């Protein structure tokens, strides 16, 4: 890659990143919303992908590592004294799964 291409690419990347940061800081919430949430840097994620978890997919007749790529949107519910964990997950094949566990 020539120096000129490298400089142009670097400049465009910096311009893009600065515009994204500015757009995020100038995004006021509507009057009905509550927010201002900030994720603490020192806290580990509540959930994380699990490469060992397998699910037999009856449609493709294959075993799918259904939560190997992403795990997000955690939640919990208490019913009959048991805690149920809810979250969404993605496999590398772009399969989206909704999980409910006890």
Residue frames as a rotation matrix with the C-alpha (Angstrom) as fourth column:
UNK 1
0.590 0.808 0.000 0.00
0.808 -0.590 0.000 0.00
0.000 0.000 -1.000 0.00
UNK 2
-0.167 -0.669 0.724 1.42
0.593 -0.655 -0.468 3.36
0.788 0.351 0.506 -0.94
UNK 3
-0.815 -0.224 -0.534 1.99
0.570 -0.477 -0.669 6.10
-0.105 -0.850 0.516 1.61
UNK 4
-0.846 0.531 0.056 -0.70
-0.481 -0.803 0.353 8.25
0.232 0.272 0.934 -0.03
UNK 5
-0.082 0.840 -0.537 -3.32
-0.126 0.525 0.841 5.48
0.989 0.137 0.063 0.22
UNK 6
-0.286 -0.112 -0.952 -2.34
0.836 0.455 -0.305 4.85
0.468 -0.883 -0.037 3.83
UNK 7
-0.968 -0.104 -0.228 -2.66
0.203 -0.857 -0.473 8.55
-0.146 -0.505 0.851 4.72
UNK 8
-0.587 0.809 -0.031 -6.03
-0.600 -0.410 0.687 8.90
0.543 0.422 0.726 2.98
UNK 9
-0.009 0.568 -0.823 -7.35
0.259 0.796 0.546 5.75
0.966 -0.208 -0.154 4.68
UNK 10
-0.560 -0.288 -0.777 -6.13
0.810 0.004 -0.586 6.97
0.172 -0.958 0.231 8.06
UNK 11
-0.979 0.204 0.015 -7.73
-0.204 -0.973 -0.105 10.38
-0.007 -0.105 0.994 7.57
UNK 12
-0.315 0.919 -0.237 -11.08
-0.502 0.051 0.864 8.90
0.806 0.391 0.445 6.52
UNK 13
-0.100 0.216 -0.971 -11.08
0.614 0.781 0.111 6.51
0.783 -0.586 -0.211 9.47
UNK 14
-0.812 -0.250 -0.528 -10.40
0.577 -0.481 -0.660 9.35
-0.089 -0.840 0.535 11.92
UNK 15
-0.829 0.557 0.054 -13.15
-0.506 -0.786 0.356 11.44
0.240 0.268 0.933 10.33
UNK 16
-0.103 0.811 -0.577 -15.64
-0.131 0.564 0.816 8.58
0.986 0.159 0.049 10.61
UNK 17
-0.272 -0.060 -0.960 -14.78
0.830 0.490 -0.266 7.79
0.487 -0.869 -0.083 14.25
UNK 18
-0.959 -0.106 -0.264 -15.01
0.235 -0.816 -0.528 11.44
-0.160 -0.568 0.807 15.31
UNK 19
-0.600 0.800 -0.001 -18.42
-0.615 -0.461 0.639 11.83
0.511 0.384 0.769 13.62
UNK 20
-0.011 0.577 -0.817 -19.75
0.277 0.787 0.552 8.69
0.961 -0.220 -0.168 15.36
UNK 21
-0.553 -0.262 -0.791 -18.54
0.822 -0.015 -0.570 9.92
0.137 -0.965 0.223 18.76
UNK 22
-0.978 0.203 -0.036 -20.09
-0.198 -0.973 -0.122 13.34
-0.060 -0.112 0.992 18.18
UNK 23
-0.340 0.904 -0.259 -23.42
-0.432 0.094 0.897 11.80
0.835 0.416 0.359 17.07
UNK 24
-0.085 0.285 -0.955 -23.55
0.644 0.747 0.165 9.65
0.760 -0.601 -0.247 20.19
UNK 25
-0.735 -0.246 -0.632 -22.89
0.667 -0.434 -0.606 12.57
-0.126 -0.867 0.483 22.52
UNK 26
-0.861 0.462 -0.215 -25.58
-0.481 -0.876 0.044 14.72
-0.168 0.141 0.976 20.83
UNK 27
-0.575 0.673 -0.465 -28.38
0.063 0.604 0.795 12.18
0.815 0.428 -0.390 21.18
UNK 28
-0.759 0.316 0.569 -30.84
-0.651 -0.360 -0.669 13.53
-0.007 -0.878 0.479 23.80
UNK 29
-0.866 0.501 -0.011 -33.55
0.497 0.857 -0.135 11.22
-0.059 -0.122 -0.991 25.12
UNK 30
-0.315 0.841 0.441 -37.23
0.124 -0.424 0.897 11.97
0.941 0.337 0.029 24.55
UNK 31
-0.330 0.218 0.919 -39.19
-0.806 -0.572 -0.153 13.33
0.492 -0.790 0.365 27.53
UNK 32
0.685 0.721 0.108 -40.84
-0.681 0.580 0.447 9.95
0.260 -0.380 0.888 28.24
UNK 33
0.541 -0.536 -0.648 -37.56
0.191 0.829 -0.526 7.97
0.819 0.161 0.551 28.33
UNK 34
0.838 -0.451 0.306 -35.27
-0.447 -0.247 0.859 7.36
-0.312 -0.857 -0.409 31.25
UNK 35
0.803 -0.595 0.015 -31.64
0.454 0.596 -0.662 6.62
0.386 0.539 0.749 30.69
UNK 36
0.530 -0.750 0.397 -28.18
-0.753 -0.631 -0.186 7.96
0.389 -0.200 -0.899 30.87
UNK 37
0.951 -0.141 0.277 -27.02
-0.027 0.851 0.525 4.42
-0.309 -0.507 0.805 31.56
UNK 38
0.310 -0.922 -0.233 -23.28
-0.890 -0.194 -0.413 3.92
0.336 0.335 -0.880 31.68
UNK 39
0.867 -0.084 -0.492 -21.65
0.135 0.989 0.069 0.50
0.480 -0.126 0.868 31.73
UNK 40
0.724 -0.651 0.227 -18.94
-0.512 -0.287 0.810 0.31
-0.462 -0.703 -0.541 34.40
UNK 41
0.338 -0.693 -0.636 -15.54
-0.793 0.154 -0.589 -0.53
0.506 0.704 -0.498 32.96
UNK 42
-0.578 -0.715 0.394 -14.57
-0.806 0.422 -0.415 -2.78
0.130 -0.558 -0.820 35.87
UNK 43
0.014 0.677 0.736 -17.58
-0.608 0.590 -0.531 -5.14
-0.794 -0.440 0.420 35.72
UNK 44
-0.933 -0.305 0.190 -17.47
-0.078 0.689 0.720 -8.34
-0.351 0.657 -0.667 33.69
UNK 45
-0.508 0.797 -0.326 -20.41
-0.654 -0.110 0.749 -9.15
0.561 0.594 0.577 31.42
UNK 46
-0.047 0.607 0.793 -23.35
-0.878 0.353 -0.323 -10.87
-0.476 -0.712 0.517 33.11
UNK 47
0.709 0.257 0.657 -23.53
0.071 0.901 -0.429 -13.38
-0.702 0.350 0.620 30.26
UNK 48
-0.183 -0.799 -0.573 -21.00
-0.781 -0.236 0.578 -14.44
-0.597 0.553 -0.581 27.64
UNK 49
0.354 0.278 -0.893 -20.96
-0.837 0.519 -0.171 -16.78
0.416 0.808 0.417 24.63
UNK 50
0.148 -0.244 0.959 -20.67
-0.605 0.745 0.283 -20.46
-0.783 -0.621 -0.037 25.48
UNK 51
-0.225 -0.343 -0.912 -18.85
-0.967 0.191 0.167 -22.46
0.117 0.920 -0.374 22.80
UNK 52
-0.970 -0.220 0.105 -19.66
-0.237 0.951 -0.197 -25.80
-0.057 -0.216 -0.975 24.46
UNK 53
-0.316 0.932 0.177 -23.47
-0.309 0.075 -0.948 -25.44
-0.897 -0.355 0.264 24.40
UNK 54
-0.996 -0.017 -0.093 -25.12
-0.092 0.386 0.918 -27.64
0.020 0.922 -0.386 21.76
UNK 55
-0.140 0.990 0.033 -28.69
-0.537 -0.048 -0.842 -27.84
-0.832 -0.136 0.538 20.45
UNK 56
-0.722 -0.019 0.692 -30.06
0.474 0.714 0.515 -30.44
-0.504 0.699 -0.507 18.03
UNK 57
-0.519 0.511 -0.685 -31.80
-0.670 -0.741 -0.044 -28.56
-0.530 0.436 0.727 15.22
UNK 58
-0.143 0.516 0.845 -34.65
0.222 0.848 -0.481 -30.75
-0.964 0.119 -0.236 13.96
UNK 59
0.778 0.448 -0.440 -34.94
-0.275 -0.387 -0.880 -28.76
-0.565 0.806 -0.178 10.71
UNK 60
0.386 -0.718 -0.580 -31.35
-0.888 -0.119 -0.443 -29.24
0.249 0.686 -0.684 9.54
UNK 61
0.970 0.020 -0.242 -30.81
0.046 0.963 0.265 -32.48
0.239 -0.269 0.933 11.49
UNK 62
0.024 -1.000 0.015 -27.52
0.359 -0.005 -0.933 -31.09
0.933 0.028 0.359 12.80
UNK 63
0.356 -0.040 -0.933 -26.11
0.923 -0.142 0.358 -30.07
-0.147 -0.989 -0.013 16.15
UNK 64
0.383 -0.120 0.916 -25.80
0.345 -0.901 -0.262 -26.29
0.857 0.417 -0.304 16.44
UNK 65
-0.465 -0.529 -0.710 -23.54
0.884 -0.242 -0.399 -24.38
0.039 -0.813 0.581 18.81
UNK 66
0.257 0.838 0.482 -26.39
0.830 -0.447 0.334 -21.96
0.495 0.315 -0.810 19.31
UNK 67
0.987 0.099 -0.123 -24.69
0.149 -0.836 0.529 -19.56
-0.051 -0.541 -0.840 21.73
UNK 68
0.330 -0.942 0.058 -21.11
0.910 0.334 0.248 -19.66
-0.253 -0.029 0.967 20.43
UNK 69
-0.225 -0.470 0.853 -20.92
0.799 -0.591 -0.115 -16.23
0.558 0.656 0.509 18.83
UNK 70
-0.663 0.082 0.744 -22.96
-0.281 -0.949 -0.146 -13.69
0.694 -0.306 0.652 20.81
UNK 71
-0.193 0.684 -0.703 -25.05
0.918 0.379 0.116 -13.56
0.346 -0.623 -0.701 23.97
UNK 72
-0.946 -0.135 0.293 -26.93
0.078 -0.977 -0.198 -10.39
0.313 -0.164 0.935 24.85
UNK 73
-0.270 0.866 0.420 -30.07
-0.593 -0.493 0.636 -8.76
0.758 -0.077 0.648 26.34
UNK 74
-0.756 -0.042 -0.653 -30.01
0.370 0.796 -0.479 -10.65
0.540 -0.604 -0.586 29.67
UNK 75
-0.172 0.724 0.668 -32.96
-0.772 -0.520 0.364 -10.63
0.611 -0.453 0.649 31.99
UNK 76
-0.935 -0.098 -0.342 -34.32
0.117 0.823 -0.556 -12.66
0.335 -0.560 -0.758 34.87
UNK 77
-0.017 0.958 0.285 -37.68
-0.675 -0.222 0.703 -13.61
0.737 -0.181 0.651 36.35
UNK 78
-0.930 -0.199 0.310 -38.62
-0.367 0.561 -0.742 -15.29
-0.026 -0.804 -0.594 39.62
UNK 79
0.060 0.961 -0.271 -41.44
-0.825 0.200 0.528 -17.85
0.561 0.192 0.805 39.55
UNK 80
0.871 0.372 -0.323 -42.30
-0.126 0.802 0.585 -20.40
0.476 -0.468 0.744 42.23
UNK 81
0.802 -0.576 0.159 -39.09
-0.226 -0.046 0.973 -19.56
-0.553 -0.816 -0.168 44.07
UNK 82
0.202 -0.744 0.637 -36.90
0.804 0.498 0.326 -20.32
-0.560 0.446 0.698 41.02
UNK 83
0.133 -0.271 -0.954 -34.87
-0.337 -0.917 0.213 -17.79
-0.932 0.293 -0.213 39.06
UNK 84
0.538 0.074 0.840 -35.18
0.705 0.507 -0.496 -18.02
-0.462 0.859 0.221 35.30
UNK 85
-0.309 -0.725 -0.615 -32.52
0.014 -0.650 0.759 -16.45
-0.951 0.226 0.211 33.08
UNK 86
0.717 0.546 0.433 -33.53
0.493 0.043 -0.869 -15.07
-0.494 0.836 -0.238 29.67
UNK 87
-0.071 -0.701 -0.709 -31.20
-0.279 -0.668 0.689 -13.98
-0.958 0.247 -0.148 26.86
UNK 88
0.932 0.255 -0.258 -30.71
-0.298 0.132 -0.945 -13.89
-0.207 0.958 0.198 23.11
UNK 89
0.055 -0.939 0.338 -27.88
-0.134 0.329 0.935 -15.69
-0.989 -0.097 -0.108 21.42
UNK 90
0.692 0.077 -0.718 -26.34
-0.713 -0.081 -0.696 -16.12
-0.112 0.994 -0.001 17.95
UNK 91
0.523 -0.587 0.618 -24.46
0.422 0.808 0.411 -19.00
-0.741 0.046 0.670 16.42
UNK 92
-0.501 -0.763 -0.409 -21.83
-0.091 -0.424 0.901 -18.45
-0.861 0.488 0.143 13.74
UNK 93
-0.741 0.314 0.593 -24.46
0.671 0.382 0.636 -19.58
-0.027 0.869 -0.494 11.21
UNK 94
-0.893 0.365 0.262 -26.56
-0.327 -0.928 0.179 -16.51
0.308 0.074 0.948 12.12
UNK 95
-0.147 0.836 -0.529 -29.17
0.525 0.519 0.675 -18.53
0.839 -0.179 -0.515 13.97
UNK 96
-0.571 0.045 0.820 -30.89
-0.579 -0.729 -0.364 -16.38
0.582 -0.683 0.442 16.62
UNK 97
-0.246 0.439 -0.864 -32.11
0.528 0.809 0.260 -18.22
0.813 -0.392 -0.430 19.69
UNK 98
0.052 0.340 0.939 -34.07
-0.716 -0.643 0.273 -17.15
0.696 -0.687 0.210 22.74
UNK 99
-0.486 -0.374 -0.790 -33.04
0.218 0.824 -0.524 -18.97
0.846 -0.427 -0.319 25.89
UNK 100
0.366 0.541 0.757 -35.01
-0.755 -0.303 0.581 -19.54
0.544 -0.785 0.298 29.08
UNK 101
-0.291 -0.519 -0.804 -33.22
0.132 0.810 -0.571 -21.43
0.948 -0.272 -0.167 31.85
UNK 102
0.871 0.480 0.101 -33.74
-0.061 -0.098 0.993 -22.13
0.487 -0.872 -0.056 35.53
